[in-house]
Amino acid sequence: MEQEAKRPALPEDEAPAGYPATTVCGTPRTRHRTPEEYQDLINRLNRVEGQVRGIRGMVEKDAYCPDILFQASAVSKALDSFCKELLGQHIRTCVVDDLEAGHYEAVDELVRVIQRLMK
């Protein structure tokens, strides 16, 4: 029997500390994910976190520079993969829902997000 992932409790009217809330007319926006979506994203982040810890260990053990660089590149690619997955989920759910509700400004927001990600 699979155990459902436990999510940290966050007040729904607040963004995590240090992050501005995305709002529409002053109302914070949130996205409730399915347990599968949530677990996939958490698993990806856990892998990235483990890779970063591994790089730290390599630096602490005076590993050869190119070896550290290759591992750092792998972390960068893993984070890129996380972002692609999250962006795909956003388009398939949030953007589609907004368009179906007649909120066509979602397209402008999506364009801004993609432009910012491609910098």
Biopython code that builds the backbone (N, CA, C, O; Angstrom):
import numpy as np
from Bio.PDB.StructureBuilder import StructureBuilder

atoms = [
    (1, "MET", "N", (0.844, -1.183, 0.000)),
    (1, "MET", "CA", (0.000, 0.000, 0.000)),
    (1, "MET", "C", (0.886, 1.242, 0.000)),
    (1, "MET", "O", (1.726, 1.421, 0.882)),
    (2, "GLU", "N", (0.688, 2.090, -0.996)),
    (2, "GLU", "CA", (1.505, 3.298, -1.079)),
    (2, "GLU", "C", (1.036, 4.309, -0.057)),
    (2, "GLU", "O", (-0.155, 4.471, 0.208)),
    (3, "GLN", "N", (2.036, 4.987, 0.508)),
    (3, "GLN", "CA", (1.734, 6.015, 1.474)),
    (3, "GLN", "C", (1.664, 7.355, 0.757)),
    (3, "GLN", "O", (2.549, 7.683, -0.033)),
    (4, "GLU", "N", (0.612, 8.136, 1.028)),
    (4, "GLU", "CA", (0.470, 9.430, 0.381)),
    (4, "GLU", "C", (1.509, 10.386, 0.945)),
    (4, "GLU", "O", (1.775, 10.392, 2.147)),
    (5, "ALA", "N", (2.092, 11.192, 0.069)),
    (5, "ALA", "CA", (3.105, 12.149, 0.483)),
    (5, "ALA", "C", (2.510, 13.164, 1.444)),
    (5, "ALA", "O", (1.411, 13.673, 1.225)),
    (6, "LYS", "N", (3.245, 13.454, 2.507)),
    (6, "LYS", "CA", (2.800, 14.449, 3.473)),
    (6, "LYS", "C", (3.319, 15.803, 3.045)),
    (6, "LYS", "O", (4.514, 15.972, 2.803)),
    (7, "ARG", "N", (2.423, 16.763, 2.953)),
    (7, "ARG", "CA", (2.785, 18.112, 2.566)),
    (7, "ARG", "C", (2.936, 18.970, 3.805)),
    (7, "ARG", "O", (2.169, 18.838, 4.759)),
    (8, "PRO", "N", (3.930, 19.856, 3.789)),
    (8, "PRO", "CA", (4.024, 20.771, 4.914)),
    (8, "PRO", "C", (2.820, 21.707, 4.905)),
    (8, "PRO", "O", (2.364, 22.136, 3.846)),
    (9, "ALA", "N", (2.317, 22.014, 6.081)),
    (9, "ALA", "CA", (1.161, 22.894, 6.178)),
    (9, "ALA", "C", (1.587, 24.335, 5.954)),
    (9, "ALA", "O", (2.485, 24.839, 6.628)),
    (10, "LEU", "N", (0.943, 24.987, 5.012)),
    (10, "LEU", "CA", (1.166, 26.404, 4.753)),
    (10, "LEU", "C", (-0.187, 27.084, 4.749)),
    (10, "LEU", "O", (-1.148, 26.560, 4.186)),
    (11, "PRO", "N", (-0.268, 28.249, 5.375)),
    (11, "PRO", "CA", (-1.536, 28.964, 5.277)),
    (11, "PRO", "C", (-1.832, 29.247, 3.816)),
    (11, "PRO", "O", (-0.937, 29.666, 3.081)),
    (12, "GLU", "N", (-3.064, 29.030, 3.375)),
    (12, "GLU", "CA", (-3.393, 29.203, 1.962)),
    (12, "GLU", "C", (-3.340, 30.648, 1.522)),
    (12, "GLU", "O", (-3.288, 30.922, 0.323)),
    (13, "ASP", "N", (-3.352, 31.596, 2.478)),
    (13, "ASP", "CA", (-3.340, 32.997, 2.085)),
    (13, "ASP", "C", (-1.935, 33.591, 2.143)),
    (13, "ASP", "O", (-1.781, 34.810, 2.063)),
    (14, "GLU", "N", (-0.912, 32.752, 2.282)),
    (14, "GLU", "CA", (0.455, 33.241, 2.344)),
    (14, "GLU", "C", (1.352, 32.440, 1.413)),
    (14, "GLU", "O", (1.174, 31.237, 1.221)),
    (15, "ALA", "N", (2.317, 33.144, 0.843)),
    (15, "ALA", "CA", (3.367, 32.464, 0.091)),
    (15, "ALA", "C", (4.426, 32.038, 1.099)),
    (15, "ALA", "O", (4.477, 32.598, 2.194)),
    (16, "PRO", "N", (5.282, 31.055, 0.762)),
    (16, "PRO", "CA", (6.363, 30.687, 1.663)),
    (16, "PRO", "C", (7.237, 31.908, 1.961)),
    (16, "PRO", "O", (7.364, 32.807, 1.129)),
    (17, "ALA", "N", (7.825, 31.930, 3.131)),
    (17, "ALA", "CA", (8.652, 33.061, 3.559)),
    (17, "ALA", "C", (9.690, 33.407, 2.505)),
    (17, "ALA", "O", (10.382, 32.532, 1.986)),
    (18, "GLY", "N", (9.787, 34.685, 2.199)),
    (18, "GLY", "CA", (10.780, 35.147, 1.244)),
    (18, "GLY", "C", (10.321, 35.121, -0.202)),
    (18, "GLY", "O", (11.067, 35.543, -1.086)),
    (19, "TYR", "N", (9.116, 34.637, -0.469)),
    (19, "TYR", "CA", (8.622, 34.553, -1.832)),
    (19, "TYR", "C", (7.353, 35.388, -1.964)),
    (19, "TYR", "O", (6.431, 35.240, -1.162)),
    (20, "PRO", "N", (7.296, 36.262, -2.963)),
    (20, "PRO", "CA", (6.075, 37.049, -3.132)),
    (20, "PRO", "C", (4.947, 36.160, -3.651)),
    (20, "PRO", "O", (5.171, 35.268, -4.470)),
    (21, "ALA", "N", (3.759, 36.411, -3.174)),
    (21, "ALA", "CA", (2.599, 35.654, -3.643)),
    (21, "ALA", "C", (2.164, 36.204, -4.991)),
    (21, "ALA", "O", (2.132, 37.419, -5.188)),
    (22, "THR", "N", (1.828, 35.311, -5.925)),
    (22, "THR", "CA", (1.233, 35.735, -7.183)),
    (22, "THR", "C", (-0.228, 35.985, -6.891)),
    (22, "THR", "O", (-0.922, 35.115, -6.365)),
    (23, "THR", "N", (-0.697, 37.172, -7.231)),
    (23, "THR", "CA", (-2.071, 37.508, -6.911)),
    (23, "THR", "C", (-2.841, 37.922, -8.154)),
    (23, "THR", "O", (-2.264, 38.374, -9.143)),
    (24, "VAL", "N", (-4.137, 37.760, -8.084)),
    (24, "VAL", "CA", (-5.062, 38.258, -9.094)),
    (24, "VAL", "C", (-6.063, 39.101, -8.316)),
    (24, "VAL", "O", (-6.805, 38.590, -7.477)),
    (25, "CYS", "N", (-6.073, 40.392, -8.603)),
    (25, "CYS", "CA", (-6.964, 41.322, -7.893)),
    (25, "CYS", "C", (-6.784, 41.196, -6.379)),
    (25, "CYS", "O", (-7.758, 41.254, -5.628)),
    (26, "GLY", "N", (-5.543, 41.023, -5.935)),
    (26, "GLY", "CA", (-5.249, 40.949, -4.512)),
    (26, "GLY", "C", (-5.441, 39.590, -3.879)),
    (26, "GLY", "O", (-5.137, 39.416, -2.699)),
    (27, "THR", "N", (-5.936, 38.623, -4.628)),
    (27, "THR", "CA", (-6.162, 37.278, -4.093)),
    (27, "THR", "C", (-4.992, 36.379, -4.466)),
    (27, "THR", "O", (-4.672, 36.241, -5.646)),
    (28, "PRO", "N", (-4.338, 35.757, -3.463)),
    (28, "PRO", "CA", (-3.206, 34.872, -3.771)),
    (28, "PRO", "C", (-3.640, 33.679, -4.624)),
    (28, "PRO", "O", (-4.711, 33.110, -4.418)),
    (29, "ARG", "N", (-2.798, 33.316, -5.574)),
    (29, "ARG", "CA", (-3.077, 32.158, -6.418)),
    (29, "ARG", "C", (-2.322, 30.965, -5.870)),
    (29, "ARG", "O", (-1.180, 31.090, -5.428)),
    (30, "THR", "N", (-2.950, 29.833, -5.900)),
    (30, "THR", "CA", (-2.316, 28.586, -5.479)),
    (30, "THR", "C", (-2.641, 27.522, -6.516)),
    (30, "THR", "O", (-3.499, 27.718, -7.378)),
    (31, "ARG", "N", (-1.952, 26.405, -6.424)),
    (31, "ARG", "CA", (-2.198, 25.283, -7.334)),
    (31, "ARG", "C", (-2.168, 24.016, -6.513)),
    (31, "ARG", "O", (-1.118, 23.632, -5.998)),
    (32, "HIS", "N", (-3.303, 23.366, -6.388)),
    (32, "HIS", "CA", (-3.367, 22.101, -5.668)),
    (32, "HIS", "C", (-3.061, 20.979, -6.652)),
    (32, "HIS", "O", (-3.762, 20.800, -7.648)),
    (33, "ARG", "N", (-2.010, 20.232, -6.362)),
    (33, "ARG", "CA", (-1.555, 19.171, -7.256)),
    (33, "ARG", "C", (-2.109, 17.821, -6.821)),
    (33, "ARG", "O", (-2.432, 17.605, -5.653)),
    (34, "THR", "N", (-2.209, 16.925, -7.790)),
    (34, "THR", "CA", (-2.591, 15.557, -7.439)),
    (34, "THR", "C", (-1.446, 14.956, -6.631)),
    (34, "THR", "O", (-0.318, 15.442, -6.709)),
    (35, "PRO", "N", (-1.713, 13.916, -5.862)),
    (35, "PRO", "CA", (-0.628, 13.271, -5.121)),
    (35, "PRO", "C", (0.506, 12.805, -6.046)),
    (35, "PRO", "O", (1.676, 12.849, -5.665)),
    (36, "GLU", "N", (0.157, 12.358, -7.259)),
    (36, "GLU", "CA", (1.176, 11.895, -8.201)),
    (36, "GLU", "C", (2.053, 13.056, -8.686)),
    (36, "GLU", "O", (3.278, 12.943, -8.737)),
    (37, "GLU", "N", (1.407, 14.170, -9.038)),
    (37, "GLU", "CA", (2.168, 15.353, -9.476)),
    (37, "GLU", "C", (3.081, 15.835, -8.362)),
    (37, "GLU", "O", (4.261, 16.114, -8.576)),
    (38, "TYR", "N", (2.507, 15.928, -7.166)),
    (38, "TYR", "CA", (3.267, 16.390, -6.007)),
    (38, "TYR", "C", (4.485, 15.502, -5.767)),
    (38, "TYR", "O", (5.602, 15.993, -5.604)),
    (39, "GLN", "N", (4.253, 14.178, -5.748)),
    (39, "GLN", "CA", (5.352, 13.251, -5.451)),
    (39, "GLN", "C", (6.429, 13.295, -6.526)),
    (39, "GLN", "O", (7.616, 13.215, -6.209)),
    (40, "ASP", "N", (6.036, 13.421, -7.801)),
    (40, "ASP", "CA", (7.015, 13.509, -8.881)),
    (40, "ASP", "C", (7.911, 14.734, -8.697)),
    (40, "ASP", "O", (9.132, 14.642, -8.822)),
    (41, "LEU", "N", (7.300, 15.876, -8.401)),
    (41, "LEU", "CA", (8.092, 17.096, -8.215)),
    (41, "LEU", "C", (9.008, 16.979, -6.999)),
    (41, "LEU", "O", (10.172, 17.374, -7.059)),
    (42, "ILE", "N", (8.493, 16.444, -5.910)),
    (42, "ILE", "CA", (9.311, 16.279, -4.691)),
    (42, "ILE", "C", (10.458, 15.314, -4.947)),
    (42, "ILE", "O", (11.576, 15.554, -4.492)),
    (43, "ASN", "N", (10.201, 14.226, -5.667)),
    (43, "ASN", "CA", (11.271, 13.269, -5.978)),
    (43, "ASN", "C", (12.378, 13.941, -6.795)),
    (43, "ASN", "O", (13.563, 13.723, -6.541)),
    (44, "ARG", "N", (11.991, 14.749, -7.765)),
    (44, "ARG", "CA", (12.986, 15.458, -8.584)),
    (44, "ARG", "C", (13.818, 16.402, -7.716)),
    (44, "ARG", "O", (15.042, 16.460, -7.841)),
    (45, "LEU", "N", (13.142, 17.136, -6.839)),
    (45, "LEU", "CA", (13.864, 18.067, -5.962)),
    (45, "LEU", "C", (14.764, 17.325, -4.978)),
    (45, "LEU", "O", (15.860, 17.794, -4.672)),
    (46, "ASN", "N", (14.320, 16.187, -4.487)),
    (46, "ASN", "CA", (15.159, 15.392, -3.583)),
    (46, "ASN", "C", (16.436, 14.930, -4.282)),
    (46, "ASN", "O", (17.514, 14.922, -3.687)),
    (47, "ARG", "N", (16.297, 14.541, -5.571)),
    (47, "ARG", "CA", (17.489, 14.135, -6.333)),
    (47, "ARG", "C", (18.456, 15.308, -6.475)),
    (47, "ARG", "O", (19.664, 15.153, -6.290)),
    (48, "VAL", "N", (17.917, 16.479, -6.805)),
    (48, "VAL", "CA", (18.769, 17.670, -6.957)),
    (48, "VAL", "C", (19.457, 17.976, -5.629)),
    (48, "VAL", "O", (20.655, 18.253, -5.592)),
    (49, "GLU", "N", (18.697, 17.925, -4.550)),
    (49, "GLU", "CA", (19.258, 18.206, -3.226)),
    (49, "GLU", "C", (20.389, 17.231, -2.896)),
    (49, "GLU", "O", (21.426, 17.635, -2.370)),
    (50, "GLY", "N", (20.189, 15.957, -3.204)),
    (50, "GLY", "CA", (21.233, 14.959, -2.968)),
    (50, "GLY", "C", (22.462, 15.222, -3.817)),
    (50, "GLY", "O", (23.587, 15.058, -3.344)),
    (51, "GLN", "N", (22.261, 15.629, -5.070)),
    (51, "GLN", "CA", (23.393, 15.939, -5.944)),
    (51, "GLN", "C", (24.179, 17.133, -5.406)),
    (51, "GLN", "O", (25.410, 17.130, -5.442)),
    (52, "VAL", "N", (23.484, 18.149, -4.911)),
    (52, "VAL", "CA", (24.167, 19.331, -4.366)),
    (52, "VAL", "C", (24.967, 18.948, -3.126)),
    (52, "VAL", "O", (26.093, 19.410, -2.944)),
    (53, "ARG", "N", (24.391, 18.109, -2.278)),
    (53, "ARG", "CA", (25.139, 17.629, -1.107)),
    (53, "ARG", "C", (26.379, 16.860, -1.541)),
    (53, "ARG", "O", (27.438, 16.968, -0.922)),
    (54, "GLY", "N", (26.236, 16.081, -2.616)),
    (54, "GLY", "CA", (27.387, 15.345, -3.136)),
    (54, "GLY", "C", (28.485, 16.272, -3.625)),
    (54, "GLY", "O", (29.668, 16.009, -3.412)),
    (55, "ILE", "N", (28.098, 17.345, -4.273)),
    (55, "ILE", "CA", (29.089, 18.328, -4.738)),
    (55, "ILE", "C", (29.787, 18.961, -3.553)),
    (55, "ILE", "O", (31.005, 19.141, -3.571)),
    (56, "ARG", "N", (29.035, 19.298, -2.530)),
    (56, "ARG", "CA", (29.648, 19.875, -1.326)),
    (56, "ARG", "C", (30.688, 18.906, -0.751)),
    (56, "ARG", "O", (31.789, 19.303, -0.369)),
    (57, "GLY", "N", (30.310, 17.630, -0.702)),
    (57, "GLY", "CA", (31.249, 16.624, -0.202)),
    (57, "GLY", "C", (32.503, 16.545, -1.060)),
    (57, "GLY", "O", (33.605, 16.364, -0.542)),
    (58, "MET", "N", (32.337, 16.680, -2.372)),
    (58, "MET", "CA", (33.492, 16.649, -3.268)),
    (58, "MET", "C", (34.419, 17.831, -2.984)),
    (58, "MET", "O", (35.640, 17.678, -2.959)),
    (59, "VAL", "N", (33.835, 19.006, -2.773)),
    (59, "VAL", "CA", (34.649, 20.193, -2.463)),
    (59, "VAL", "C", (35.366, 19.985, -1.139)),
    (59, "VAL", "O", (36.551, 20.293, -1.015)),
    (60, "GLU", "N", (34.649, 19.464, -0.148)),
    (60, "GLU", "CA", (35.253, 19.233, 1.169)),
    (60, "GLU", "C", (36.387, 18.216, 1.101)),
    (60, "GLU", "O", (37.316, 18.271, 1.906)),
    (61, "LYS", "N", (36.318, 17.279, 0.136)),
    (61, "LYS", "CA", (37.352, 16.251, 0.004)),
    (61, "LYS", "C", (38.394, 16.604, -1.051)),
    (61, "LYS", "O", (39.182, 15.757, -1.471)),
    (62, "ASP", "N", (38.387, 17.876, -1.474)),
    (62, "ASP", "CA", (39.359, 18.357, -2.456)),
    (62, "ASP", "C", (39.342, 17.557, -3.756)),
    (62, "ASP", "O", (40.396, 17.217, -4.293)),
    (63, "ALA", "N", (38.167, 17.263, -4.249)),
    (63, "ALA", "CA", (38.039, 16.525, -5.512)),
    (63, "ALA", "C", (38.590, 17.369, -6.659)),
    (63, "ALA", "O", (38.696, 18.591, -6.555)),
    (64, "TYR", "N", (38.928, 16.712, -7.726)),
    (64, "TYR", "CA", (39.495, 17.351, -8.918)),
    (64, "TYR", "C", (38.429, 18.252, -9.554)),
    (64, "TYR", "O", (37.272, 17.858, -9.699)),
    (65, "CYS", "N", (38.841, 19.464, -9.930)),
    (65, "CYS", "CA", (37.913, 20.494, -10.432)),
    (65, "CYS", "C", (36.978, 20.007, -11.547)),
    (65, "CYS", "O", (35.769, 20.218, -11.444)),
    (66, "PRO", "N", (37.486, 19.367, -12.606)),
    (66, "PRO", "CA", (36.563, 18.919, -13.659)),
    (66, "PRO", "C", (35.497, 17.943, -13.149)),
    (66, "PRO", "O", (34.363, 17.963, -13.628)),
    (67, "ASP", "N", (35.850, 17.093, -12.186)),
    (67, "ASP", "CA", (34.867, 16.166, -11.627)),
    (67, "ASP", "C", (33.732, 16.927, -10.950)),
    (67, "ASP", "O", (32.564, 16.569, -11.102)),
    (68, "ILE", "N", (34.071, 17.973, -10.205)),
    (68, "ILE", "CA", (33.059, 18.800, -9.549)),
    (68, "ILE", "C", (32.221, 19.523, -10.597)),
    (68, "ILE", "O", (30.999, 19.607, -10.471)),
    (69, "LEU", "N", (32.875, 20.043, -11.624)),
    (69, "LEU", "CA", (32.162, 20.753, -12.682)),
    (69, "LEU", "C", (31.154, 19.851, -13.395)),
    (69, "LEU", "O", (30.046, 20.286, -13.708)),
    (70, "PHE", "N", (31.530, 18.605, -13.650)),
    (70, "PHE", "CA", (30.615, 17.670, -14.307)),
    (70, "PHE", "C", (29.386, 17.406, -13.424)),
    (70, "PHE", "O", (28.261, 17.326, -13.917)),
    (71, "GLN", "N", (29.617, 17.275, -12.125)),
    (71, "GLN", "CA", (28.501, 17.059, -11.208)),
    (71, "GLN", "C", (27.613, 18.298, -11.126)),
    (71, "GLN", "O", (26.389, 18.180, -11.059)),
    (72, "ALA", "N", (28.219, 19.481, -11.131)),
    (72, "ALA", "CA", (27.445, 20.728, -11.106)),
    (72, "ALA", "C", (26.594, 20.849, -12.374)),
    (72, "ALA", "O", (25.454, 21.311, -12.324)),
    (73, "SER", "N", (27.151, 20.437, -13.490)),
    (73, "SER", "CA", (26.401, 20.451, -14.745)),
    (73, "SER", "C", (25.205, 19.504, -14.665)),
    (73, "SER", "O", (24.127, 19.816, -15.171)),
    (74, "ALA", "N", (25.393, 18.364, -14.036)),
    (74, "ALA", "CA", (24.295, 17.402, -13.876)),
    (74, "ALA", "C", (23.182, 17.997, -13.012)),
    (74, "ALA", "O", (22.001, 17.777, -13.284)),
    (75, "VAL", "N", (23.552, 18.747, -11.973)),
    (75, "VAL", "CA", (22.550, 19.401, -11.122)),
    (75, "VAL", "C", (21.770, 20.425, -11.940)),
    (75, "VAL", "O", (20.546, 20.509, -11.846)),
    (76, "SER", "N", (22.485, 21.191, -12.731)),
    (76, "SER", "CA", (21.842, 22.201, -13.563)),
    (76, "SER", "C", (20.828, 21.550, -14.515)),
    (76, "SER", "O", (19.718, 22.056, -14.683)),
    (77, "LYS", "N", (21.208, 20.443, -15.124)),
    (77, "LYS", "CA", (20.304, 19.739, -16.036)),
    (77, "LYS", "C", (19.105, 19.162, -15.294)),
    (77, "LYS", "O", (17.988, 19.175, -15.813)),
    (78, "ALA", "N", (19.329, 18.658, -14.088)),
    (78, "ALA", "CA", (18.224, 18.118, -13.292)),
    (78, "ALA", "C", (17.240, 19.225, -12.910)),
    (78, "ALA", "O", (16.028, 19.008, -12.925)),
    (79, "LEU", "N", (17.748, 20.393, -12.572)),
    (79, "LEU", "CA", (16.871, 21.519, -12.256)),
    (79, "LEU", "C", (16.120, 21.988, -13.493)),
    (79, "LEU", "O", (14.941, 22.333, -13.414)),
    (80, "ASP", "N", (16.797, 22.002, -14.629)),
    (80, "ASP", "CA", (16.124, 22.342, -15.890)),
    (80, "ASP", "C", (14.980, 21.367, -16.162)),
    (80, "ASP", "O", (13.899, 21.772, -16.589)),
    (81, "SER", "N", (15.221, 20.100, -15.915)),
    (81, "SER", "CA", (14.202, 19.076, -16.121)),
    (81, "SER", "C", (13.016, 19.304, -15.182)),
    (81, "SER", "O", (11.863, 19.160, -15.589)),
    (82, "PHE", "N", (13.298, 19.659, -13.931)),
    (82, "PHE", "CA", (12.250, 19.977, -12.970)),
    (82, "PHE", "C", (11.401, 21.144, -13.492)),
    (82, "PHE", "O", (10.172, 21.089, -13.464)),
    (83, "CYS", "N", (12.068, 22.188, -13.964)),
    (83, "CYS", "CA", (11.359, 23.373, -14.464)),
    (83, "CYS", "C", (10.499, 23.043, -15.683)),
    (83, "CYS", "O", (9.376, 23.535, -15.798)),
    (84, "LYS", "N", (11.013, 22.221, -16.586)),
    (84, "LYS", "CA", (10.232, 21.821, -17.758)),
    (84, "LYS", "C", (8.987, 21.054, -17.347)),
    (84, "LYS", "O", (7.908, 21.284, -17.893)),
    (85, "GLU", "N", (9.125, 20.154, -16.399)),
    (85, "GLU", "CA", (7.982, 19.380, -15.923)),
    (85, "GLU", "C", (6.955, 20.301, -15.266)),
    (85, "GLU", "O", (5.760, 20.187, -15.539)),
    (86, "LEU", "N", (7.409, 21.205, -14.409)),
    (86, "LEU", "CA", (6.499, 22.118, -13.723)),
    (86, "LEU", "C", (5.816, 23.057, -14.716)),
    (86, "LEU", "O", (4.623, 23.333, -14.589)),
    (87, "LEU", "N", (6.562, 23.545, -15.698)),
    (87, "LEU", "CA", (5.974, 24.414, -16.718)),
    (87, "LEU", "C", (4.914, 23.653, -17.518)),
    (87, "LEU", "O", (3.845, 24.193, -17.803)),
    (88, "GLY", "N", (5.204, 22.418, -17.874)),
    (88, "GLY", "CA", (4.228, 21.601, -18.593)),
    (88, "GLY", "C", (2.959, 21.401, -17.778)),
    (88, "GLY", "O", (1.853, 21.510, -18.309)),
    (89, "GLN", "N", (3.115, 21.108, -16.482)),
    (89, "GLN", "CA", (1.946, 20.955, -15.614)),
    (89, "GLN", "C", (1.160, 22.263, -15.550)),
    (89, "GLN", "O", (-0.070, 22.253, -15.582)),
    (90, "HIS", "N", (1.869, 23.383, -15.460)),
    (90, "HIS", "CA", (1.217, 24.689, -15.384)),
    (90, "HIS", "C", (0.382, 24.956, -16.641)),
    (90, "HIS", "O", (-0.762, 25.400, -16.554)),
    (91, "ILE", "N", (0.966, 24.680, -17.798)),
    (91, "ILE", "CA", (0.249, 24.915, -19.051)),
    (91, "ILE", "C", (-0.977, 24.013, -19.148)),
    (91, "ILE", "O", (-2.065, 24.469, -19.502)),
    (92, "ARG", "N", (-0.795, 22.715, -18.829)),
    (92, "ARG", "CA", (-1.894, 21.751, -18.958)),
    (92, "ARG", "C", (-3.023, 21.991, -17.961)),
    (92, "ARG", "O", (-4.158, 21.579, -18.204)),
    (93, "THR", "N", (-2.730, 22.646, -16.856)),
    (93, "THR", "CA", (-3.761, 22.817, -15.824)),
    (93, "THR", "C", (-4.128, 24.289, -15.645)),
    (93, "THR", "O", (-5.212, 24.705, -16.054)),
    (94, "CYS", "N", (-3.260, 25.067, -15.053)),
    (94, "CYS", "CA", (-3.573, 26.456, -14.704)),
    (94, "CYS", "C", (-3.952, 27.280, -15.930)),
    (94, "CYS", "O", (-4.978, 27.961, -15.929)),
    (95, "VAL", "N", (-3.137, 27.221, -16.966)),
    (95, "VAL", "CA", (-3.385, 28.037, -18.156)),
    (95, "VAL", "C", (-4.670, 27.581, -18.847)),
    (95, "VAL", "O", (-5.495, 28.414, -19.224)),
    (96, "VAL", "N", (-4.848, 26.286, -19.017)),
    (96, "VAL", "CA", (-6.065, 25.775, -19.657)),
    (96, "VAL", "C", (-7.298, 26.172, -18.840)),
    (96, "VAL", "O", (-8.299, 26.615, -19.403)),
    (97, "ASP", "N", (-7.226, 26.014, -17.515)),
    (97, "ASP", "CA", (-8.364, 26.393, -16.664)),
    (97, "ASP", "C", (-8.689, 27.874, -16.811)),
    (97, "ASP", "O", (-9.855, 28.254, -16.919)),
    (98, "ASP", "N", (-7.641, 28.718, -16.813)),
    (98, "ASP", "CA", (-7.862, 30.163, -16.967)),
    (98, "ASP", "C", (-8.501, 30.482, -18.315)),
    (98, "ASP", "O", (-9.434, 31.282, -18.384)),
    (99, "LEU", "N", (-8.010, 29.864, -19.380)),
    (99, "LEU", "CA", (-8.572, 30.119, -20.707)),
    (99, "LEU", "C", (-10.030, 29.668, -20.785)),
    (99, "LEU", "O", (-10.873, 30.368, -21.346)),
    (100, "GLU", "N", (-10.320, 28.503, -20.225)),
    (100, "GLU", "CA", (-11.701, 28.009, -20.222)),
    (100, "GLU", "C", (-12.631, 28.931, -19.440)),
    (100, "GLU", "O", (-13.824, 29.017, -19.730)),
    (101, "ALA", "N", (-12.062, 29.628, -18.431)),
    (101, "ALA", "CA", (-12.854, 30.559, -17.620)),
    (101, "ALA", "C", (-12.894, 31.957, -18.251)),
    (101, "ALA", "O", (-13.484, 32.882, -17.691)),
    (102, "GLY", "N", (-12.256, 32.100, -19.427)),
    (102, "GLY", "CA", (-12.270, 33.386, -20.110)),
    (102, "GLY", "C", (-11.210, 34.360, -19.649)),
    (102, "GLY", "O", (-11.274, 35.545, -19.975)),
    (103, "HIS", "N", (-10.236, 33.880, -18.894)),
    (103, "HIS", "CA", (-9.152, 34.734, -18.393)),
    (103, "HIS", "C", (-7.969, 34.660, -19.375)),
    (103, "HIS", "O", (-6.987, 33.955, -19.144)),
    (104, "TYR", "N", (-8.101, 35.407, -20.467)),
    (104, "TYR", "CA", (-7.112, 35.331, -21.540)),
    (104, "TYR", "C", (-5.790, 35.998, -21.185)),
    (104, "TYR", "O", (-4.804, 35.831, -21.903)),
    (105, "GLU", "N", (-5.755, 36.750, -20.090)),
    (105, "GLU", "CA", (-4.496, 37.346, -19.637)),
    (105, "GLU", "C", (-3.509, 36.257, -19.195)),
    (105, "GLU", "O", (-2.321, 36.529, -19.020)),
    (106, "ALA", "N", (-4.001, 35.034, -19.018)),
    (106, "ALA", "CA", (-3.128, 33.912, -18.674)),
    (106, "ALA", "C", (-2.093, 33.683, -19.767)),
    (106, "ALA", "O", (-0.981, 33.240, -19.478)),
    (107, "VAL", "N", (-2.439, 33.975, -21.009)),
    (107, "VAL", "CA", (-1.490, 33.820, -22.115)),
    (107, "VAL", "C", (-0.351, 34.834, -21.964)),
    (107, "VAL", "O", (0.817, 34.495, -22.157)),
    (108, "ASP", "N", (-0.698, 36.078, -21.619)),
    (108, "ASP", "CA", (0.339, 37.095, -21.409)),
    (108, "ASP", "C", (1.252, 36.706, -20.252)),
    (108, "ASP", "O", (2.469, 36.880, -20.324)),
    (109, "GLU", "N", (0.653, 36.177, -19.182)),
    (109, "GLU", "CA", (1.453, 35.743, -18.041)),
    (109, "GLU", "C", (2.389, 34.607, -18.454)),
    (109, "GLU", "O", (3.560, 34.600, -18.074)),
    (110, "LEU", "N", (1.885, 33.660, -19.220)),
    (110, "LEU", "CA", (2.697, 32.533, -19.680)),
    (110, "LEU", "C", (3.864, 33.023, -20.532)),
    (110, "LEU", "O", (4.987, 32.540, -20.391)),
    (111, "VAL", "N", (3.600, 33.974, -21.407)),
    (111, "VAL", "CA", (4.673, 34.535, -22.239)),
    (111, "VAL", "C", (5.736, 35.177, -21.349)),
    (111, "VAL", "O", (6.929, 34.988, -21.582)),
    (112, "ARG", "N", (5.316, 35.938, -20.329)),
    (112, "ARG", "CA", (6.277, 36.561, -19.410)),
    (112, "ARG", "C", (7.105, 35.514, -18.673)),
    (112, "ARG", "O", (8.315, 35.670, -18.506)),
    (113, "VAL", "N", (6.439, 34.443, -18.233)),
    (113, "VAL", "CA", (7.143, 33.369, -17.527)),
    (113, "VAL", "C", (8.193, 32.733, -18.429)),
    (113, "VAL", "O", (9.336, 32.542, -18.013)),
    (114, "ILE", "N", (7.818, 32.408, -19.650)),
    (114, "ILE", "CA", (8.753, 31.762, -20.577)),
    (114, "ILE", "C", (9.909, 32.707, -20.896)),
    (114, "ILE", "O", (11.064, 32.281, -20.927)),
    (115, "GLN", "N", (9.612, 33.979, -21.132)),
    (115, "GLN", "CA", (10.684, 34.939, -21.420)),
    (115, "GLN", "C", (11.661, 35.033, -20.248)),
    (115, "GLN", "O", (12.874, 35.089, -20.448)),
    (116, "ARG", "N", (11.130, 35.048, -19.030)),
    (116, "ARG", "CA", (11.998, 35.145, -17.859)),
    (116, "ARG", "C", (12.844, 33.873, -17.694)),
    (116, "ARG", "O", (14.016, 33.947, -17.327)),
    (117, "LEU", "N", (12.248, 32.719, -17.965)),
    (117, "LEU", "CA", (12.987, 31.459, -17.849)),
    (117, "LEU", "C", (14.095, 31.345, -18.896)),
    (117, "LEU", "O", (15.105, 30.679, -18.667)),
    (118, "MET", "N", (13.903, 31.993, -20.041)),
    (118, "MET", "CA", (14.870, 31.865, -21.131)),
    (118, "MET", "C", (15.997, 32.879, -21.055)),
    (118, "MET", "O", (16.863, 32.892, -21.930)),
    (119, "LYS", "N", (16.014, 33.720, -20.048)),
    (119, "LYS", "CA", (17.096, 34.709, -19.906)),
    (119, "LYS", "C", (18.420, 34.035, -19.676)),
    (119, "LYS", "O", (19.440, 34.710, -19.534)),
]
sb = StructureBuilder()
sb.init_structure("model")
sb.init_model(0)
sb.init_chain("A")
sb.init_seg("    ")
for serial, (resi, resn, name, xyz) in enumerate(atoms, 1):
    if name == "N":
        sb.init_residue(resn, " ", resi, " ")
    sb.init_atom(name, np.array(xyz, "f"), 0.0, 1.0, " ", f" {name:<3s}", serial, name[0])
structure = sb.get_structure()
